[in-house]
Amino acid sequence: MKKNNLDKYLKLKKKVELAQTEADQAEGALGEVMKQLKKQFDCNTLKEAKKKLKQLEKQKETSKEEFEEAVEKFEEDWEGEEDEWIPKN
């Protein structure tokens, strides 16, 4: 009976040690991600990072719209004059 309990204890101890190792690795990885967020985007929390992401997505959309408008205006201004704006060798 004692041998059986010892085996159970050793198996459980091994599982706990493995779980602790995995938790330590996850904590280290989280620390690295948080360092990157701070360095690249000046964010100290996940909440700040989400807010920054929304700002960047909005900025991206605005830039995309401005670019598309500029291309459209360029095409309108140069319509029918393709030969004039193509560089000749």
C-alpha positions in Angstrom: 0.0 0.0 0.0 2.8 2.4 0.9 4.5 1.8 -2.5 1.3 2.7 -4.3 0.9 5.9 -2.4 4.6 6.8 -3.0 4.1 6.2 -6.8 1.0 8.4 -6.8 2.9 11.1 -4.9 5.9 11.0 -7.3 3.6 11.2 -10.3 1.7 14.1 -8.8 4.9 15.9 -7.9 6.2 15.5 -11.5 3.0 17.0 -12.8 3.2 19.9 -10.5 6.8 20.6 -11.4 5.9 20.4 -15.1 3.0 22.8 -14.6 5.3 25.2 -12.7 7.9 25.1 -15.5 5.2 25.8 -18.1 3.8 28.7 -16.0 7.3 30.2 -15.6 7.9 30.0 -19.4 4.5 31.6 -20.1 5.3 34.4 -17.6 8.7 35.0 -19.3 7.1 35.1 -22.7 4.4 37.6 -21.5 7.2 39.7 -20.0 8.9 39.9 -23.4 5.7 40.8 -25.2 5.1 43.6 -22.7 8.6 44.9 -23.2 8.1 45.0 -27.0 4.7 46.8 -26.5 6.5 49.4 -24.3 9.4 49.8 -26.7 7.5 49.9 -30.0 4.2 51.5 -29.0 4.8 53.0 -25.5 2.1 50.8 -24.0 2.3 49.6 -20.4 -0.9 47.5 -20.3 -3.0 45.3 -22.7 -5.7 47.9 -22.4 -3.4 50.6 -23.7 -2.2 48.3 -26.5 -5.8 47.6 -27.6 -6.5 51.4 -27.7 -3.3 52.0 -29.7 -4.3 49.2 -32.1 -7.7 50.9 -32.7 -5.9 54.2 -33.4 -3.5 52.6 -35.8 -6.3 50.8 -37.7 -8.2 54.1 -38.0 -5.1 55.9 -39.2 -4.5 53.1 -41.7 -8.1 53.4 -43.1 -7.8 57.2 -43.3 -4.5 56.9 -45.2 -5.9 54.3 -47.5 -8.9 56.6 -48.4 -6.6 59.6 -48.9 -4.4 57.5 -51.2 -7.3 56.3 -53.3 -8.7 59.8 -53.6 -5.2 61.1 -54.7 -5.0 58.3 -57.4 -8.5 59.1 -58.6 -7.7 62.8 -58.9 -4.4 62.0 -60.7 -6.2 59.8 -63.2 -8.9 62.5 -63.8 -6.2 65.2 -64.2 -4.2 63.2 -66.7 -7.1 61.4 -68.5 -6.4 61.2 -72.2 -2.8 62.3 -71.8 -1.2 59.0 -71.0 1.6 59.5 -73.5 2.7 62.7 -71.8 3.3 61.3 -68.3 4.9 58.1 -69.4 8.7 58.5 -69.3 10.3 58.1 -72.7 13.7 56.5 -73.1 
